[in-house]
Amino acid sequence: MLDLELLRAFVAVADCGGFHRAAEQLHLTQSTISQQIKRLELETRRPLFRRTTRSVALTDEGEMLLGDARRLLQLEEAARQRLVAPRLSGSVRLGVVEEVAGGSLPSALGRFAALHRGVKLEVQIGVSAELIEQLDAGRLDLVFAKRPLGTSKGRLVWREPLVWTAAETFDLVPGAPLPLALYRERSVSRDAALSALRDGELGWEIVYTSPSLTGVRAAAVAGLAVTPLPLSAVTTGLRVLGIGAGLPPLPDLEFAIYEKSRPDKASEALADALLTLARGPLRPTI
């Protein structure tokens, strides 16, 4: 039986694309992560990663192991939750941004509901600033959102790059203003993109706005504009515009969990479940 701690480190490196970010995610040192991967490679007698000075990528053997590792860790987490889950009741009003509302999050909420049948869940999708305001006003109990730039509130869950994206067929026209598809006002991604552009000399114009990730991504896929997206939100039909495109660099996005000042037991349990989800093998995909 493979050591689950080694598998947890392996999945973290695969998901984060490197040892440094995996160490941050698991709250371990980079050398510890490196040692765990070496031990796992010795146990499996297979090289699991191809390492260069700039990147880390899975080998074919690593790709085969990844799915099994995720399933084993999921089973371990489910068994642990069943054994230690307290009996809770009440309701939790959860606010989440669209960037984390898809993928494995609904199934995670389903597992939480199955473990805590006395807890009623109410989920609201929105923009970070608005959700945090509703939490502060007492209309939400828990928020999973992007952390506003320059702030440190909330419990940091993960970081990921914010990147410029455009349709595979989109061509930047030299000398023409850069067409942008952005969230409407008060979006962390929008603020980061506009701040980066204002510090540079590139001309730009906003040609499309939407209140949702789905909307701005659809505009980019259609070739209408360039849009900034979390790296995990780059889907088929889009490409990342690199440094050669002349666009300014963007900061990493930080996703955090925000709780009310005096959370009840049900809210605390859901917050812990979401932290486990996001830091483990089932981090939400977009």
Buried (B, 14 or more C-beta within 10 A) or exposed (E): EBEBEBBBBBBBBBBBBBBEBBBBBBEBEBEEBBBBBEBBBEEBEBEBBEEEEEEBEBBEBBEEBBEEBBEBBBEBBEEEBEEEBEEBEEBBBBBBBBBBBBBBBEEBBEBBBEBBEEBEBEBBBBBBBBBBBBBEEEEBBBBBBBBBEEEEEBEBBBBBBBBBBBBEEBEBEEEEEBBBBBBEEEBBBBBBBBEBBEEEEBEBEBBBBBBBBEBBBBBBBBBBBBBBBBBBBBEEBBBEBEEEBEBBEBBEBBBBBBBBEEBBBBBBBBBEBBBBBBBBBBBBEB
